[in-house]
């Protein structure tokens, strides 16, 4: 398995990379390459040109700016996972990223690259939806912001135009007083999730769900926000029947067809169990969910 | 027999592909080579440089046999183009033993504990563990912790039990964890 022939271009700035994309319609950006290179080795992808953004200065920064963790296009999964500054303001990122493949892959794979690759079972795109984040992309006409809810169109398909490059991803920080949790189920350590759920939950002083955000991946052609399950929780006090109802409602989001790994019914079952777990954990009541 | 193969000789490969000149530091030695832009780093190391200790298994990032250390971090050499390694500092399994062939503490532990049988996965295994040892992070030396550490390296012979013993022995001798 060797990659097909392509022209290699080492970009020295974002503008330089975007110009190459505009001039060469068959060109693709390469950053960490942990998804693109295997796809090319298998000849599932054969771009005419690879525009390497790996050496563009300034793209490997993580910063926390006006309420969001800003992740540059060359930031590796491992850096985001290990950053104590990031963990202090948005712990869901570490909770999710430790499930991405294995350490040697996380050493090179980039978080923004994973978002652009848009595998429907991948963790990072789902966390972008869960946190109500966005990406900043630059194209020939300048820069624009694409909100997570508008970004993911289908398996490996995003709203980023072929002549645009994602420059950064923005993950809003955890709201004051909220808790978060992430869990996934996969057949082997490091595999893509058969189903994964993330929750951001805030309980008011009467013990009711004040804010609930839920998202899942591995269950449909894109990561999904589970709005109807959120609605089933908001304003309610935590108890087993409320959790059961939310988990049942979430089943409607599972549209993945039966495949060699799992049936649709099995994925619904997983989603239901994972959802109850993460909501209880995020609410800080793991030990004692009143029945 | 030399334990540190001479890597100063450029092994020419016949190809009409577009090429690019790269400089990198491989096992402490600066080298400059002209490579086909589509050659994988794993193939570059094996074929252009002649260091065959880095093994190539699945070529899509699953088996971990090709794991090497790039800029102090373990990475899959099959998931990277050689041209992406321009300017990088790389260690392969050939850097692990002394120049006289003395095994490193980690290699000796694999030998003592029978942490290998066919040996195909061992170079990738050792490079991955070496990167964890050198990272400065606190290591979890429980069975579960070591299994997590080596979860990206597949071994079809040992059943992993003796690899866990080897990693723990080496970690203790080196004061890690």
Interface residues (C-beta under 8 A of the other chain):
Chain A: X1 X2 X3 X4 X5 X6 X7 X8 X10 X30 X33 X34 X37 X38 X41 X42 X50 X52 X54 X55 X78 X101 X102 X103 X104 X105 X107 X108 X189 X190
Chain B: X17 X18 X20 X37 X38 X39 X40 X43 X59 X60 X61 X64 X67 X70 X73 X74 X75 X76 X78 X79 X80 X81 X83 X84 X87 X128 X131 X132 X148 X149 X151 X152
